[in-house]
């Protein structure tokens, strides 16, 4: 059964422009170059509700697939360079693991 991971990063007020630039210049290129985007459903920024958030959803085969994905990604020098640039812009990180319901569509 597929496992989804919803990650929500709370960006410091006034730093969203810098966070978007870090993703554009370093994060997304590193994710694509490493092939890590194969598990990505999508990235989003908030417009209502909790503001100043970057939200991303990932789809994994199971928990072991998820663990292997992040272990490999965190060993990638280009991704870790990006991580060093984005971390000071983030106030909090919330990770939520989700299982698909037995009804309805799923990505």
C-alpha beads as a LAMMPS data file, in Angstrom:
LAMMPS data file: protein, C-alpha beads

107 atoms
106 bonds

1 atom types
1 bond types

-500.0 500.0 xlo xhi
-500.0 500.0 ylo yhi
-500.0 500.0 zlo zhi

Masses

1 110.0

Atoms # bond

1 1 1 0.000 0.000 0.000
2 1 1 1.355 3.406 -0.945
3 1 1 2.576 5.742 1.773
4 1 1 2.296 9.508 1.334
5 1 1 4.365 12.076 3.175
6 1 1 3.078 15.611 3.537
7 1 1 5.824 18.054 4.545
8 1 1 4.958 21.591 5.592
9 1 1 7.715 24.139 6.128
10 1 1 6.823 27.340 7.955
11 1 1 8.907 30.128 6.432
12 1 1 9.788 33.179 8.507
13 1 1 7.613 36.172 7.658
14 1 1 9.396 38.258 5.041
15 1 1 11.626 35.369 3.903
16 1 1 9.362 33.623 1.362
17 1 1 11.044 35.379 -1.561
18 1 1 14.430 34.090 -0.337
19 1 1 13.039 30.580 0.206
20 1 1 11.552 30.478 -3.299
21 1 1 14.861 31.685 -4.740
22 1 1 16.744 28.964 -2.812
23 1 1 14.429 26.291 -4.220
24 1 1 14.674 27.713 -7.759
25 1 1 18.456 28.129 -7.725
26 1 1 19.585 25.157 -5.619
27 1 1 16.812 22.897 -4.332
28 1 1 14.895 21.967 -7.455
29 1 1 18.019 21.532 -9.610
30 1 1 19.537 19.229 -6.950
31 1 1 16.302 17.249 -6.597
32 1 1 16.007 16.761 -10.361
33 1 1 19.696 16.026 -10.940
34 1 1 19.665 13.368 -8.221
35 1 1 16.508 11.783 -9.640
36 1 1 14.713 12.401 -6.344
37 1 1 11.727 13.976 -8.113
38 1 1 10.478 10.516 -9.132
39 1 1 8.741 10.227 -5.738
40 1 1 7.416 13.791 -5.708
41 1 1 3.700 14.456 -6.207
42 1 1 4.088 18.233 -6.009
43 1 1 5.293 21.406 -4.301
44 1 1 2.907 24.164 -3.244
45 1 1 2.927 27.510 -1.434
46 1 1 0.076 28.601 0.798
47 1 1 -2.268 31.413 -0.172
48 1 1 -4.885 31.217 2.594
49 1 1 -5.052 29.651 6.047
50 1 1 -1.543 29.172 7.431
51 1 1 0.522 31.637 5.435
52 1 1 4.221 31.656 4.580
53 1 1 4.318 27.892 4.045
54 1 1 5.990 25.617 1.530
55 1 1 4.134 22.320 1.290
56 1 1 5.241 19.234 -0.580
57 1 1 3.705 15.813 -1.034
58 1 1 5.688 12.642 -1.712
59 1 1 4.481 9.144 -2.646
60 1 1 6.401 6.051 -1.588
61 1 1 5.808 2.340 -2.074
62 1 1 6.045 1.739 1.687
63 1 1 7.955 2.870 4.775
64 1 1 11.223 1.210 3.650
65 1 1 11.020 2.993 0.272
66 1 1 10.526 6.292 2.122
67 1 1 13.474 5.671 4.449
68 1 1 15.759 4.713 1.534
69 1 1 14.694 7.801 -0.428
70 1 1 15.516 10.242 2.378
71 1 1 18.726 8.409 3.360
72 1 1 19.976 8.681 -0.235
73 1 1 18.831 12.274 -0.660
74 1 1 20.542 13.378 2.573
75 1 1 23.836 11.933 1.270
76 1 1 23.684 13.961 -1.940
77 1 1 26.170 16.901 -1.761
78 1 1 24.104 19.197 -4.012
79 1 1 20.949 18.626 -1.983
80 1 1 22.795 19.146 1.290
81 1 1 24.212 22.434 -0.035
82 1 1 20.622 23.529 -0.648
83 1 1 19.581 22.310 2.811
84 1 1 22.206 24.575 4.351
85 1 1 20.725 27.534 2.475
86 1 1 17.040 26.843 3.217
87 1 1 17.249 25.866 6.910
88 1 1 17.896 29.402 8.242
89 1 1 14.737 30.564 6.419
90 1 1 12.465 27.972 8.062
91 1 1 10.805 28.399 11.420
92 1 1 9.334 24.883 11.680
93 1 1 8.938 21.655 9.744
94 1 1 5.932 19.351 10.087
95 1 1 5.982 15.888 8.498
96 1 1 2.846 13.790 8.304
97 1 1 2.655 10.204 6.993
98 1 1 -0.631 9.322 5.292
99 1 1 -2.172 6.118 3.951
100 1 1 -4.570 6.276 1.014
101 1 1 -8.205 5.757 1.933
102 1 1 -9.946 2.721 0.431
103 1 1 -12.268 5.076 -1.553
104 1 1 -11.746 7.983 -3.902
105 1 1 -8.941 8.878 -6.291
106 1 1 -5.311 8.964 -5.252
107 1 1 -2.295 10.544 -6.966

Bonds

1 1 1 2
2 1 2 3
3 1 3 4
4 1 4 5
5 1 5 6
6 1 6 7
7 1 7 8
8 1 8 9
9 1 9 10
10 1 10 11
11 1 11 12
12 1 12 13
13 1 13 14
14 1 14 15
15 1 15 16
16 1 16 17
17 1 17 18
18 1 18 19
19 1 19 20
20 1 20 21
21 1 21 22
22 1 22 23
23 1 23 24
24 1 24 25
25 1 25 26
26 1 26 27
27 1 27 28
28 1 28 29
29 1 29 30
30 1 30 31
31 1 31 32
32 1 32 33
33 1 33 34
34 1 34 35
35 1 35 36
36 1 36 37
37 1 37 38
38 1 38 39
39 1 39 40
40 1 40 41
41 1 41 42
42 1 42 43
43 1 43 44
44 1 44 45
45 1 45 46
46 1 46 47
47 1 47 48
48 1 48 49
49 1 49 50
50 1 50 51
51 1 51 52
52 1 52 53
53 1 53 54
54 1 54 55
55 1 55 56
56 1 56 57
57 1 57 58
58 1 58 59
59 1 59 60
60 1 60 61
61 1 61 62
62 1 62 63
63 1 63 64
64 1 64 65
65 1 65 66
66 1 66 67
67 1 67 68
68 1 68 69
69 1 69 70
70 1 70 71
71 1 71 72
72 1 72 73
73 1 73 74
74 1 74 75
75 1 75 76
76 1 76 77
77 1 77 78
78 1 78 79
79 1 79 80
80 1 80 81
81 1 81 82
82 1 82 83
83 1 83 84
84 1 84 85
85 1 85 86
86 1 86 87
87 1 87 88
88 1 88 89
89 1 89 90
90 1 90 91
91 1 91 92
92 1 92 93
93 1 93 94
94 1 94 95
95 1 95 96
96 1 96 97
97 1 97 98
98 1 98 99
99 1 99 100
100 1 100 101
101 1 101 102
102 1 102 103
103 1 103 104
104 1 104 105
105 1 105 106
106 1 106 107
